[in-house]
Amino acid sequence: RDGRHLGGLVFLEDRTAVKRLERELSFRRELAALGEMSAGIAHEFRNATAAILGYARLAGAASDAEARARHLGRIRAEAEHVARVTGDFLIFARPERLQIAPVALAPLVEEVLAEGRATCPGAAFSAEGDFPEVEADAALLRRALVNLVRNAAEAAGDGGRVAVRGEPTDGGGFALVVEDSGPGVTREAAEKLFVPFASTKEGGTGLGLSLVAKIAALHGGTIAASRSAALGGASFRLALPPPAPTWP
């Protein structure tokens, strides 16, 4: 260049050993995560199985129909719990093929809130903001919202409040915010909030929020937790990206 000769310096590095160590470390992490999840599933199934067997013995030994019906009801509740854990785990563990289509958020939010009022009649539920049409997998988005609203209702308790708010995000996306008037999320719980089977609730499976995080990631979105400025409890923000551009 301009009559000058410029040289080049090339560095060569053999990264074979480093790559092998990285693969081994990744494999060990996957094994550790698999072990934790397997232990969580075994714990849930063991507890449910023990409860079912115990209530079955009580039902068999019950002399009156009312006591027998009560024990059979508990057996049915434990079986439904196992079915819910299994369903949540299958959605969390297996690769999902999204069925992306236009989803009308307003009726979906009202449907989920109606379920919340039916299952938790002591809490007050409300919807705030606008809920436009978004591009998403309707079944998975509904499941994520059901989990968030159910958690919020359990945290709020009788006499508490649960609100679902819709708000646009920067770049043309949209966010669903679920807030409650409960005690909020502690700093210790926040560290493992979306880790499978890491539940701080009595009787909780620890799969609900991790499933919400999985659904958000499948859509290319995010889930974040904070404190609700309006209600004082927890606030979960499920953000969806803007729709993909369509080319002529």
Beta strands, then each sheet from edge to edge (+ up, - down):
strand 1: 100-104
strand 2: 124-129
strand 3: 133-137
strand 4: 161-168
strand 5: 174-180
strand 6: 222-227
strand 7: 234-240
sheet 1: 1+ 3-
sheet 2: 2+ 4+ 5- 7+ 6-
end
